[in-house]
Amino acid sequence: MQIPPMYNSGVTTPLYDCLRNPDHLPPAVINLEWSDGDVTVDPEVQIKYNLAIMHTQMITQSKTTTDFFGNPYRAGDDITTLNGAGQIEQTPHNHVHTWTGTVVDPNNPIDMGTFYAAARDPIFFAHHTNVDRMWTIWLNQLKGTNFTDPDWLNAYFIFYNEEAKPVRVKIQDCLDNTKLGYTYEDVPIPWLDASAKPKPRAKAKSLPSAPDPDQVFPTTLDKPINVIVKRPKRSGSGSSEEILVIEGIEYDKGNYVKFNVCINEDDVNASHPDNTEFLGSFSNLPHGHRMNVKTNKRFRISEVLEELGAGDYDRVLVTLVPKSINPVKINGIKIEFDS
């Protein structure tokens, strides 16, 4: 879980980039939930965290096609109002970018740390190949499914072929990597059984005191915020899973933005990615242009609440913890059933 040596073997090699974070060069172990200011932990502990993060993102939080890929974005949609990215795009994808890129100014990373310049670093291509590999694992080992919507299948990109001529490549042409002439090495996947575990403690008789979301939001997230969110009542015998929705996340797309989300956690400073109480995070990889956008972030919580012994609670404690200094506004939090 380090930058491979061949990418750091010498300044004259074509795989070297001088604009990587010097604190994260080998033997540093990558932090898949990295935030500027994080305390470096023992490498074995960080590996344990990383495995739990991958299990959470690939299995616990990626039950459906929309979970994995994100919500549809179609021609004509308002680009400033998005419905939410996929789990893998946020974590680990974004965090590998920001962890690798130089942090001259913590909120203005460059090369791998920013969208417009990431491909200047050769490691970008290895990173995105691994994202493609995760897609393959999700489809094959985890039995995920691709979208069948023609809008998605027929979407295309322009590439240059081996003769330097532009060609149009549709998404539907790229869904089976074996037809593209390559497969991934069959190696052990240690995160398959690395699920997060609840922190050891006695079951609380009641939740800590905190306001309802309507009493807090909308607000700028400039300090940790606790709210008590009411769970919806089931109607009939439906078994739909409950989804925690962070609504109306407003930020400048040109900024690095990150905040963590915990559930039924009474001490967020002691919550780690291998704890069930740590749901995950929202992050934005900075773009090269300024644009105010609004989006949502969704977390599956039914399984999480059962693991925490809170399946019979009618309310849950949700904590948002800012991990960047750039402004981000939250308009609401609710729990709804998966449609």
N, C-alpha and C positions, 0 to 999 in steps of 0.2 A: 504494500500500500504506500509506495513511495514513487517519486518521479523516476522512471527507469534510467539507469546510468547512461545509456546511449544518448539521452537528451542533454546530458550535462558533462560530456566527456572532453570538451575543450571549446574555446571560443571560436576556433576556426572551422568547426564542423557545421554542416548545414542544419543540424537539428538543435543547435544551441540558440537560446534567446536571452539576452542580457537583461530583459525587462521582466523576469520572473521575480517573485518575492524571495529575497535572499534568505529569509528566515525559514523558508519552506523547501529548500533544496535538500537532497539526501544528506543524512539519513532520516530527515523529518518524515513522520507518518502523516498522511493526509487526514484532515478533519472534514468529514462529509457534512457537518452542520456548522462550518466555520463562520465566525463573526469576528470582526476586528476587535482586539482586546481580550479574546479568549485566552485563558491560562493553558499553557502546554501541559499535557498530562503524560504519564508513563506510556511508552509506545504500545505495550500490551493492553493497557486500559483503552487507549484510543482505537485500537483494532476491535476490541469488544464493542465499543460504541458504534463504530462503523458498520459492523455486522448487524447490529440491532436496527440501525437506520435503514439498511438495505432491506431487511425483512419487513419493516414497517411500510416502506414505500412500495415495494414490489408485491407484497402479499396483503397485509392488513388494510392498507389504504388504496389498493388497486384491484378491487373486486370486479369492476365493470370497464367496458371500453372507454367510457367518458372519464372515469377515474384516471385511467392510465394516460390517455391522450389529451384530455381537456375538453372543454365545451366547444361546439362548432363556432367557427367564425367565417361568415359568408360574405361574398361580394355585396357591397351596399350597406353592410352593418356599420354602425358608428364605431370607429376605431378607438374613440376615447371611452367607450363603455364596453368592457369585455366581461365574459361570463366565467372566466377562471381557467388557468393553465392546468395541464396534467401534473400528476404527482411527480413523475420522474423529471419533467422539465425543471421543476423547482429544486427538488432534492433527489439525487445528488448533482444533477447537471449544473445548475447555477453555482453551487458551492465549489465544485471543482474549478470552475472558471475563476471565481473571486479568490480562492485559496492560492491558485497558481500565479495570478497576475500580481505585478508589483503594487505595493501600497505606499507610494510616495506621499500621497494624501489619502488617508483611510477611506474617504468618500469619493475619490476620483481615481480608481485603479485603471491601469492601462494594459494594452495587449490582451492576454487571456482574461483579464479582469473586466473587460468592457466589450459590448456586443460588436461594435463597428470594427475593432482592431484585432479581435481574438485570433483570426486565421493568420495573422502575422507570425504567430508562434507555431512552429511545426507540431508541437504537442497537441494542438487543437484537433488535428485529424485523428490522432490516436484516441483522444477523449471521445470524439463523436463516433468513432468506430465502436467503442465500448458501449455507448448509448444504444447503437444499433444492435449490439450483442444482447443488451438487456431486453430490448424489444423481442428478439428471437427467443430468449429464455422465457419471457412472459407468455409468448404464444405457444411454445412447445412444452416446456416443463410445467408451467402454471396454467395451461389451457385457456389463455386469454383469446379474445377474438378481435379482429380488425373491424373498423366501420365498413358498412356496406352502402352507405349513402353515395349516390353518384357524384354529388358535389365534391366529395373527398377523393373518390377513386379517379375522377377525371381532372382534378387539379394538376397542374404541370409546372415544371421549372425548365429554364433554358441552361443547358450545359454545352461545353465544347467537347467534341469527341476526339479520338486519337488522331484525326486528320485536321484538328483545329477548326472544325466547322461546327456552328451552333446546331444543337439538336434539342427537340422538345421531349422531355421525359415525364410521363404521368406517374402519379403515385401508384396506380394499379399495376404498373410495370415493375415495381420494386418491392412487392410484398413477399416474395419468396427468394431468399438470398441464394438458394441452391441454383435457381434459374439464372442468377447473375454470375454464377461461376465460382462461388466461394462458400465455405462453411466455417464455423468456429470450432476450435479445438475442444474436445470433450474433456473438461477438467472439473474437479470437485467445486461445488458451489456452497461454501461454508455458511452463508447467511440464510439458507433455506430453513435451518432449525434454530436460528438465533433470535427468537422472538423476545421482545422487551418483557420485563417482569415488574410487577408492582413493588414499590418500596416496602420493606418489612415494617409493619406497624399494626396496631390494633385497629379494627374497623371503627370509624368515627360514628358516634351516635347521631350527630348532626353536623351540618356544614358550617364553616365559619361565617360570620356575618359579612354581607356584602350587598351593595345595591342591585336593583334590577337593571337590565340593559337600558331601558327607557329613561332611567335617571342619569345615565352617564353619557350615552351617545346621542348625537355625533360629537366627537372630540378628537383632538390631536393626541396621538400616542407618543408622549414624551416622558412617560414614567410607567412602571408596571401598573396594570389596571385589573382589579378583580370584580367580577359580576356573577350574580346568581341567575342562571338561565332555567326557565321552566321547561320541562319536557312535555311534548304533546301527548294527548291521550289517544290510544289506538281505538279505531272504530271497526267493529267486526273482528274477523279472525285473521286479518292480514299480518304478514310477517316482515313487512318492509323494514329495512334498517334505518336507524336514526342517523341524521347527518347534522353535524354542527356547522353552521354557516357564518363566517365572518363577512358581513355585508358592507358593500360600498367602501372598499379600500381605495383611498385617493392618494396619489403621489405623482411626482414628476418622473417620467420614464427615463430621463437622463441621469437620475440619481441612483446610487446604491441604497437600497432599502431592505431591511430585514427585521422581523419580529418573531419571537417564539410563542407557541401556544401550549398551555398546560391545562389539565382537567383534574379537578379534585386534588389539587396540590397545595399544601399549606406552607411549603417552603421552596419557592422556585429556585433559590440559589443552590439548593441541594438536589435539584432535579436534573437528571442526565438522560441522554438519548436511549439508554438501555432500560429506562424506567417507563412503565406503562403510562404513568401520569404525563409524560412528555409526548404530546400528540405530534409535534413537528413544527414547521415554520412556514412563513411566507417570505419570499425574497424576490428582489428585482435585480437582474443583471443590467448595469447601466448601458444605455444606448448613446449614440453619438449626437442625438438631437433632443431638444426639450419638448415635452408634450405632457400635459396633465391628463391622466387616465384614471378610470375607476373600474375596479374588478371585485371579485369575490374569492374566498378561499373556503374549501369544504373539507371536512374531516369525518370519516366514519367513526361512530362512537359506541354502537351497541355492544360489540365484542369487548371494547375497552372497559366499559362500565361493568360488564359481567366480571372481567378479570379483577377489577378493583373492588368487587363485592358491593357495588352500588347499583345493581340492576333493578332494585326495588325503590330507588330514590325517585322522587317526583321532580327534583331539581338538581342541577349540577353547578359546581363552581368552575368558572372559566377564567384563566389568567392570561393576559397578553403582556409580553415582556419585550420592549423595544431593544434592538441590538444594533441600531445605526442612529446617527444623529440627524440625518436628513428627515424633514417632516413627512409624516404619513397620517392621514385622517381616517378614522373608523366611523362608519355611519350606523352600525348595529351588529348585534349577535342574536341568532335564533337557532332553534333546533327544529328540524322538519323531517318528515319521512322521505326516504328515497323514492322517487317517482318511477 
